[in-house]
Amino acid sequence: MSEPTPVPPRAEAVINLIALEHNVRSITQLVAPAELMLAVKANAYAHGLVPVAAAGLSAGAASLAVLEIPAGLALRAAGVTAPLLAWLHGTETDFRAGIEADIELGVSAVWQLEAIAASGANRPAVVHLKVDTGLSRNGATVEDWPELVRTALEGERAGLLRIRAAWSHLADASVADDEVALAAFQAAVAVAEGLGARFELLHLAASSAGIRMPEARFGLVRIGIAAYGISPFEDRTGAELGLIPVMSLRAPVIETRVGGSRLARVAAGYADGVPTLGIERASVLVNGVRCPVASVEVDSLLVDAGDARVDVGDVAIVFGAGDEGEPTAEEWADWAETIGDEIVTGVTPRVPRVYLR
Ligand SMILES: *Cc1c(COP(=O)(O)O)cnc(C)c1O
């Protein structure tokens, strides 16, 4: 990767849209003929909603998963015309705005169908009925599912909505668990069809099952973390899956000090999202050399550069694609005993995003 700017004044996150496009393209090919819906929730996993959405669509994503209606409205305001799916709704959710902006709605509960029916929108809502197959995050329970389907069918007959899809979300803890959830999903679809529902689309898999369980792909897979170049698996890296990490966190050396060895202060701290857990294992790349992290403070971190030559103004790579020897977000996740998702989404809003393409 070529250096995008000389020396950043402070920590900055470089977002490599070429890497994102590579990942989306390769996963699109893997899951075809199923379509790829790119998950851009949480501000595109903290990579930046609009640039990621545009790059993902240009690379083959057919649609976007936005979590909440306001994020979908932001994409519409930015000129995005692709299909959008929002599924996390509260009592204050403006369903009318979502429906009139052509945002498809994931629906987990009867109260949501009632709010949609009462929204006064000038067109029928397009709904994806969600059943909980064991993850218990949202979705109707197996007990509540028939009631949800019946209520949706009433809404469809009244011309207030169109049932487009049935869907669920997998826990991705193990293939065996996902097989059980897949069977539960198919049973729920059969129940709904028995009640008279007709689904144009079924969807279940996110990155993990989308990659390793072809039978879970149905018509569409919702891909998040893998598109950002991070493996959804504990036992395989993104690089082993042919993915390229999209976000790099880099920051300048702002101070050096020679004591027993050479210490260098780097302008990225926990207020920028550098993890504080596991730093006794952590290292960052300075001038091509891995330097152990000595401490992480609010605005900066201290590294032990040993005998290496380090000057103020040198650039440290906290994490990146790994191809120059720097740690990846996955490596930080191992040190901090978490998942790579948490490392990249933890990079705070005050860190400027710089787009590379
Ligand atoms: C976040 C999310 C995804 C994407 O999950 P990854 O594991 O990041 O691929 C898919 N579907 C739903 C409902 C989600 O919330």
The ligand as an SDF file (V2000), in Angstrom:
LIG
                    3D

 15 15  0  0  0  0  0  0  0  0999 V2000
  -24.1220   -7.3500   11.6640 C   0  0  0  0  0  0  0  0  0  0  0  0
  -25.0690   -8.1940   10.9450 C   0  0  0  0  0  0  0  0  0  0  0  0
  -24.6760   -8.8950    9.8060 C   0  0  0  0  0  0  0  0  0  0  0  0
  -23.2510   -8.9930    9.3510 C   0  0  0  0  0  0  0  0  0  0  0  0
  -22.5610   -9.8270   10.2510 O   0  0  0  0  0  0  0  0  0  0  0  0
  -21.0110  -10.1900   10.0340 P   0  0  0  0  0  0  0  0  0  0  0  0
  -20.7880  -11.3080   10.9750 O   0  0  0  0  0  0  0  0  0  0  0  0
  -20.2650   -8.9630   10.4030 O   0  0  0  0  0  0  0  0  0  0  0  0
  -20.8620  -10.5510    8.6160 O   0  0  0  0  0  0  0  0  0  0  0  0
  -25.6510   -9.6130    9.1440 C   0  0  0  0  0  0  0  0  0  0  0  0
  -26.9360   -9.6160    9.5490 N   0  0  0  0  0  0  0  0  0  0  0  0
  -27.3410   -8.9440   10.6430 C   0  0  0  0  0  0  0  0  0  0  0  0
  -28.7560   -9.0080   11.0460 C   0  0  0  0  0  0  0  0  0  0  0  0
  -26.4270   -8.2240   11.3840 C   0  0  0  0  0  0  0  0  0  0  0  0
  -26.8250   -7.5890   12.4870 O   0  0  0  0  0  0  0  0  0  0  0  0
  1  2  1  0
  2  3  1  0
  2 14  2  0
  3  4  1  0
  3 10  2  0
  4  5  1  0
  5  6  1  0
  6  7  2  0
  6  8  1  0
  6  9  1  0
 10 11  1  0
 11 12  2  0
 12 13  1  0
 12 14  1  0
 14 15  1  0
M  END
$$$$
